[in-house]
Amino acid sequence: MKTGSQVRLLLWKNWTLRKRQKIRFLVEIFWPVLLFIGLVGLRKANPLYQQHECHFPNKAMPSAGILPWIQGIFCNANNPCFRYPTRGESPGVVSNYNNSVLARFYVDVQDLLLNETEVRQFGRLWHEMTSFSKFMDTLRNNPSAVAGRGLKIDDILKDDEVLTAFLLRDADLSESIVYQLVNAQIRMEQFAFGVPDLQLKDIACSQALLERFIIFPSRMGLHGVRNAMCALSQQRLQRIEDILYANLDFFKIFRLMPQVLDNHSHGIDLQYWGLVLKAASEKIQV
């Protein structure tokens, strides 16, 4: 009885409040009705449509491999939905994109780089580039490491060079002087400090400057070359320099330069580089 009295008392209290606050009472009545009418209106304005079942492409985790993981990220960016089961839903399959551009590029790179012969070729290119880079860094930062060593002029001339004939015939130098010149070595470390702004005549007539840039086979050879070259005119010396530059073989220079620092280095074989890169370019285009 006590509980029933409390309920009747509570209902009477609520009813009394509603009679005293008629506007609140009307709002509490019509607000849910308005919400219901709004939901009905939305339902009528946007009728239901039938949605087929969705099959979403699987998104592989990094443990499945780099290629499936990257494909899962970029190829499923818009999260597409398919009516039919996808390839990745099959047991043991983690990728839906074996025929994608990325997959074909990955296969082509594997065919190009994982071939045993080509791996050795690119490994040789990397080794030669590393050796040459080490030599250039040493020449720039620690030129004293190659002090007293250089490139023999005869070793960096073209096979069909005409410098020797020009020195003997046109420059009218003796065979002993020409021998001393072509068998002298060019000091590599001096190029790290720059070449002084001097006339060739000044260099040819100075024993100190000749020794600074060239290592001669003997002291007697140094004196003989200095006397013979100093007797030539500036124009003749300039002509000798032009003929020397025209007869330099840069393929030999790039191959021999690193050997100044490391006798076991093979340097850079530019002809070999050209063949390997040409073959790689043709294979990529195919």
DARALIN-V559784 format. One line per field, one symbol per residue. psi: psi as a letter, one per 20 degrees, with the letter a starting at -180 (. if undefined). burial: I if it has 16 or more other C-alpha atoms within 10 Angstrom, else O. Layout:
psi->???
burial->???
//
This chain:
psi->hgghhhghggghgghgghhhmhghghghghghgggghghgghhhhnqqqpprqpoqpqoqrhiiqgghgghhghikhjmqpqhqqrhiiqpjpiqjlhjrggghgggggghghjpgghghghhggggghgghhgghgghghmhihjpjqappghijqqhkqjgghghgghilqrhgggghgijrqpphhhihiqpqnqqhghghiohghghhhpoqhrhhhghggggghhiqrhhhhhhggghghhjpohghghhhghihhohiqibonhgggggghghgghhgh.
burial->OOOOOOOOOOOOOOOOOOOOOOOOOOOOOOOOOOOOOOOOOOOOOOOOOOOOOOOIIIIIOOOOOOIIIIIIOOIOOOOOOOOOOOOIOOOOOIIIIOOOOOOOOOOOOOOIIOOOOIOOIIOIIOIIOOIIOOIIOIIOOOIOOIOOIIIIIIIIIIOOIOIIOIIOOOIOIOOOIIIIIIIIIIIIIIOOOOOOOOOIIOIIIIOOOIOOIIIIOOOOIIIIIIIIIIOIOIOIIOOIOOIIOOIIOOIIIIIIIIIIIOOOIIIIIOOOIOOOOOOOOOOOOO
//
